[in-house]
Amino acid sequence: MKVLVPVKRVVDYNVKVRVKSDGSGVDIANVKMSMNPFDEIAVEEAVRLREKGAVTEVIAVSCGVAQCQETLRTALAIGADRAILVQTDEELQPLAVAKLLKALVDKEQPGLVILGKQAIDDDANQTGQMLAALADLPQATFASKVELADGKVQVTREIDGGLETLSLSLPAVITTDLRLNEPRYVTLPNIMKAKKKTLDIVTPADLGVDAAPRLKTLKVSEPPKRGAGVKVPDVATLVAKLKNEAKVV
Ligand code: AMP
C-alpha cells in the first residue's frame, strides 16, 4: 500500500513574520523557509507505518515554487521513498492544492493520504477536508493516533473534552495533530541518501488542473500592539481594577 504525504514549504516557525508595508501580504524575501511542522509529523507517521511493514511506499508531494524541492529532500531524508513536485510560480490556495492532490490520488492510487491539519502560514485548515470531498474518500482530521489493521485504519482524534476513535475503510484521508508523534532528527547520512532518491517534477497543466486563485486577499495587517502593563500595590486594588476597569469579575 502506498501513502501520499503532501508537504508545504512555509516560513519557519521561529521567524517573526513581517507584514509588507503595502498590506498586500507578509514579506517572505530572505526569510528562512522550512517544512510545515504538521507535515513533518505526517511524514514521520507514514515512515513509521512503512517500518512496521503495513505500508510499502511513502510518496512526498509538494505544490509550489522550484525551492519546494528542498522541502521534499527533507521528507526524503526523514524516510520518504520518492517525491513529486507540482511546480508553479502562481499563488496556490487550498482548493487548488486539493485539486492537484486529487489528480495525484487518481494517478498513484494511495491507500492513505496523510496531510498536516493546517499550514502555519495561512492557517487555512482546509486542504485535507477539500481533498476528501473531491476524491470522495472518508476522512479523519486532527489524528493523535493511527493504527492500520484488517484493511481499515483506526484514528484517535482529540476533541473537546475527550478522545474520539474512528474506523475508516481504505483509501482514506487523515490530517495530523501535534501529539501524533515526535519526528526524528534528520541525520547527515540520510540527507546524503535523500539526494539520490527520485524527485519527479510535473506542472498543474500536466495534471489537467486549473490552479488559478478563487479568493482575493484584500488586506493583511499586523495585530494591534499590546499596551504596557501596570503594577498594582495589593490584591484589593487588583480585584477593584478587574471589577471596575476590565469588568471581568
Ligand atoms: P491548509 O489547508 O493550507 O492549512 O494546509 C493543510 C495541509 O495541506 C498542510 O499541512 C499540507 O499537508 C497540505 N498542503 C497545503 N498546501 C500545500 C502545498 N502547497 N503543497 C503540499 N501540501 C500542501
Residues whose N, C-alpha, C, O or C-beta is under 5 A from the ligand:
A	BS01	AMP	P6 V7 K8 N36 F38 D39 V61 S62 C63 G64 P94 V97 L115 G116 K117 Q118 A119 D123 A124 N125 Q126 T127 G128
